[in-house]
């Protein structure tokens, strides 16, 4: 059984009867303690694929983005004077109940994403230049199961505090110490339902406490980058693509996909009763989106919120979903009807888009594009669309990663209910059939059923390596495995494979001693005694290759030297990206302060091949500076020496 489906199989029962349809009174609901469970090593719900784990302890317990320190740094950035550290202070700062601006409310059940009954109040205040959403979340979870039931909607309608588990709050506002020309950005808060105190961690889905704000960023387009380090050695929440450390991590407001909500049948609380309010909320959301060049006005009734999209900025592609749902520009229709499908998918594979992308991927991914990674800006040429709106670019750029994340690692879809619904639908079968010919990798077993995450998978990382003679570090991808077995199955002429020394052959990180020649190293992983199919890595050992460094002595100074030759001409505060019509604040690899954190944050120690430090320069995910690493060259080719230097450094734990 897939371990990420295990909790959905418990029956939902109440200790006392609840009305058969939504709209029962609060007296019908019997309280019980909300369930608490701790996340396990393979449980990656609402956790980014690279949660910044240290190389020596690559598990969630040590992930920086899940730590309270991460949340503390975030709130120090967006609220340095603690002016919004309680619910009352946050509401006052955003003008709730002030009589200014426009304020509107709705109550509905969140069926698709988190399973809550939600009582939401939204307001737009041009005088404050703020858009804010306050959500009371209610969860009736008999049997300790997180998942949607109509009883949670009943509790929200009744404002039954026994079932109110948290307040979520999002504001779109200027950052602290805003300067002329600055634009607002989205900020995320969670408040205790009893004390009203701001919380640093939250259990959103019953899988244990995880730190703010990364748990929210995962579905709101934000980036959970590693903390930066200043000249005094203090870690702080900045963003390496932007000059300031004001907490802007490029998170966005989500459209309200009304067709995925549940509503009461009680007069005053039906969908028809709330349709106008939810449309107005979608107008508020539109007002927070930037307008791409030549695009329609997102906020015609409140010009103060309008700002043109810069080239390095997300281009507001999610606006297309809202416009389509309400009949086009200016939203002429009163009722939300989702018929959106990008033309490229309509001409490519509309069934996969409707059955998989729209249901299981789009809600989070449509907020994840930016000007340089794929919309209308044209910089760089033909960039991939992280929002999955472009069929051909999904096929060319994301098919392999999609197969890997969904069928091997099991960390997509990222929200538990969406994940459960995906695996209980025909989506896995459709996607497996679609991806197999594109990736050359199996996604179905011998019986034709989609393979599921939870099985042992042997993945030794990049499948080709070039090294110098000596000890060679090996680092396996860690998924659901509980045992590992490395072996040398081919060695140079005159060397018996079984005679090659291997240290820690039963661990995910191992190393073997190599002389000149070509080696084939095999990895077999196991889980609960069940073995994976074997996977091999080819290691070419040469006495010398121009530019190739000793894999056992390569350190940060060597990596900096490589970057000085290949990266810093663009990636320094004094430079602009070439051919960019606008200033592009780059990742600053020239500044020694915090450089190690800045580099290491782009390494995924649990899955080396997916590290941005390797993917971006190799152009798998569009690199504005062109091809720096050509990973397609065969091992031993001196033109890929720097690629091998980076792999070997990472495999050795990226030492300073």
Secondary structure by P-SEA (a helix, b strand, c coil): cccccccccbbbbbccccccccccccccccccccbbbbbccccccccccccccccccccccccccccaaaaaaaaaacccccccccaaaaaaaaccccccccccbbbbbbccccccccbbbbbbbccccccccccbbbbbcccccccccaaaaaaaaacccccccbbbbbbbcccccccccbbbbbbbbbbbcccccccccccccccccccccccccccccccccccccccccccccccccccccccccbbbbbccccccbbbbcccccccccaaaaaaaaaaaaaaacccccccccccccccccccccccccccccaaaaaaaaaccccccccccccccccaaaaaccaaaaaacccccccccccccccccccccccccccccccccccaaaaacccaaaaaaaccccccccccaaaaaaaaacaaaaaaaaacccccccccccccccccccccbbbbccccbbbbcccbbbbbcccccccbbbbbbcccccccccccccccccccccbbbbbccbbbbbbbbbbcccccccbbbbbbbbbcccccccccccccaaaaaaaaaaccccccccccccccccccccccccccccaaaaaaaaacccccccccccccccccccccccccccccccccccccaaaaaaaaaaaaacccc
